[in-house]
Every structure is written in structure tokens, then in C-alpha cells.
Amino acid sequence: VGYATQDYIQVKSVQLSSRATFVTFEVNNTSEETFRLRLIKKMYITDRSGQISRQLDMTSARNISTRGDAGTELRPGKNLQFVVVFQPIPDDMKYINIIEGDRRDGQEWNFYDVKLK
């Protein structure tokens, strides 16, 4: 990952298949407070240039709330891994950006220049 907008979450792996793309994230709660995680906005993938014409949408998520509920609780000192499933990535994409929705409030999870193997 070339750049991430938050330091408490990272991309652990990207698994490619002909049917879907599976991105595993890990969140580390290094604070002294319990916090809650949820994906209210859909995430999507673009190519390195950020072209929306090459946007691949999130189709589902595992181990994290995607509803407007209280979210998934993460206690101090604990880690959480979750998986977000996207549409399949075309073979010609070697780097991707992973974007959380279209909000820009400083809390979004965005990852730029994620190198694919």
C-alpha cells in the first residue's frame, strides 16, 4: 500500500478469482477506548489512476456490520480482521485504490497504490 488515510487499519491480503476479489483488512485498537466499526457506505475499487469508469463495487462483507446499527465492537488492545468482497479485478490492473464511499470527513478508509501480485 502506497498510502492509507487511517493508521489503525491495514490491508492484510488481496485474493483474486474469476468470480470475485476478496480483500482482508485488519483493524488494531491501540486506544484506551472501545470503538465500533461499520461499513455504512459501500467500498469500491478503482485502477491506480482513480478512474471511476473502472470502478468495481463491493458485493458483500464478512465479520463487520454493514447496516446502520451500533456496529462491530472492538475493545482496547484488540484486533479485528474482516473481509470485503468486490467484483473481480481485470487482469490488466496491477495496482488498485480501495475507497470507502464518497464521504470526505476524515474518517474514511481509503488505500492507494495497492500492488497486486
Stockholm file with secondary structure:
# STOCKHOLM 1.0

chainA/1-117         VGYATQDYIQVKSVQLSSRATFVTFEVNNTSEETFRLRLIKKMYITDRSGQISRQLDMTSARNISTRGDAGTELRPGKNLQFVVVFQPIPDDMKYINIIEGDRRDGQEWNFYDVKLK
#=GR chainA/1-117 SS CCEESCSSEEEEEEEECSSCEEEEEEEECCSSSCEEEBCCSCEEEEETTCCGGGCEEEEEEESSBCSSSSCEEECTTCEEEEEEEESCCCTTCSEEEEEESSCCSSCCCCEEEEECC
#=GC SS_cons         CCEESCSSEEEEEEEECSSCEEEEEEEECCSSSCEEEBCCSCEEEEETTCCGGGCEEEEEEESSBCSSSSCEEECTTCEEEEEEEESCCCTTCSEEEEEESSCCSSCCCCEEEEECC
//
